[in-house]
Amino acid sequence: MTIKFEDDLNKQLQNPEFQKEWIRQTIMDYAQDGDYCAFYSALEQVIKARTSVKQFAEQVGMNRVQLIDILHGKTKAPSLQTISKILNGLGYTLSIELKSA
């Protein structure tokens, strides 16, 4: 019996601490390699682990189609305000830390 990566990830994403780390890591990866698609995909996976994209969009006051376009990388440069709205809706906040030397 084989376990698909997506099935295993979905199971792990039921854990709020794992969700937080998953998003944190993809933000760090995005900052290093510029791969916004992985970051947006992580946001979508966490949203779907909690609720539907439609319900989440309603909850945060966004247009569902606009949110889907962001999550699927069709909106290449959503505003910081929009990303903050999504993260806030998930219960997170952005913060800035000084790099260690």
C-alpha atoms as one frame of an Amber mdcrd trajectory, in Angstrom:
protein
   0.000   0.000   0.000   1.392   3.374  -0.997   0.461   6.696   0.521   0.224
   9.614  -1.845   2.146  12.748  -0.898  -1.034  14.830  -1.137  -2.932  12.487
   1.179  -0.128  12.533   3.732   0.173  16.315   3.493  -3.584  16.755   3.921
  -3.456  14.613   7.041  -0.555  16.634   8.463  -2.313  19.897   7.611  -5.021
  19.034  10.124  -2.456  20.032  12.772  -2.458  23.839  13.333   1.226  23.845
  14.297   2.129  22.036  11.076   0.014  24.545   9.107   1.942  27.430  10.633
   5.312  25.848   9.900   4.252  24.911   6.355   3.333  28.525   5.570   6.406
  29.907   7.356   8.724  27.654   5.385   7.153  28.473   2.028   7.399  32.203
   2.785  11.095  31.738   3.562  11.583  29.725   0.373   9.745  32.416  -1.611
  12.028  35.100  -0.161  15.064  33.107  -1.290  14.048  31.728  -4.671  11.144
  33.931  -5.768   8.856  30.911  -6.327   5.578  32.530  -5.397   3.593  29.553
  -6.733   4.769  27.299  -3.892   3.801  29.934  -1.312   0.346  30.473  -2.835
  -0.147  26.724  -3.123   0.673  26.342   0.582  -1.911  29.007   1.417  -4.501
  27.143  -0.652  -3.675  23.824   1.012  -4.088  25.336   4.472  -7.342  27.039
   3.491  -8.706  23.752   2.133  -7.590  21.906   5.271  -9.797  24.284   7.284
 -12.712  25.098   5.005 -13.540  25.664   1.338 -11.974  28.437  -0.736 -15.457
  29.856  -1.288 -16.223  30.031   2.446 -12.797  31.467   3.215 -13.207  34.176
   0.564 -16.552  35.143   2.095 -15.052  35.104   5.593 -12.254  37.537   4.672
 -14.369  39.688   2.342 -12.671  38.742  -0.909 -14.044  37.842  -4.289 -13.749
  34.052  -4.701 -12.440  34.295  -8.269  -9.831  36.865  -7.223  -8.692  34.592
  -4.384  -8.480  31.569  -6.688  -6.458  33.597  -9.210  -3.996  34.522  -6.449
  -3.747  30.973  -5.119  -3.161  29.568  -8.608  -0.481  32.122  -9.457  -2.534
  33.981 -12.055  -2.135  37.199 -10.065   1.630  37.463  -9.965   1.909  40.424
  -7.625  -0.991  40.715  -5.204  -0.628  43.645  -2.863   0.857  43.246   0.583
  -2.558  44.270   1.897  -4.164  41.322   0.076  -1.573  38.829   1.335  -2.024
  40.227   4.847  -5.800  39.816   4.528  -5.353  36.150   3.605  -2.841  35.507
   6.387  -5.001  37.357   8.926  -7.980  35.260   7.845  -5.904  32.191   8.663
  -4.982  33.668  12.028  -1.426  34.698  11.148   0.395  37.993  10.895   3.466
  39.077   8.990   6.471  40.136  10.978   9.940  41.382  10.189  13.014  39.997
  11.857  16.587  41.142  11.659  18.820  38.651   9.885  21.450  37.123  12.079
  25.014  38.017  11.086
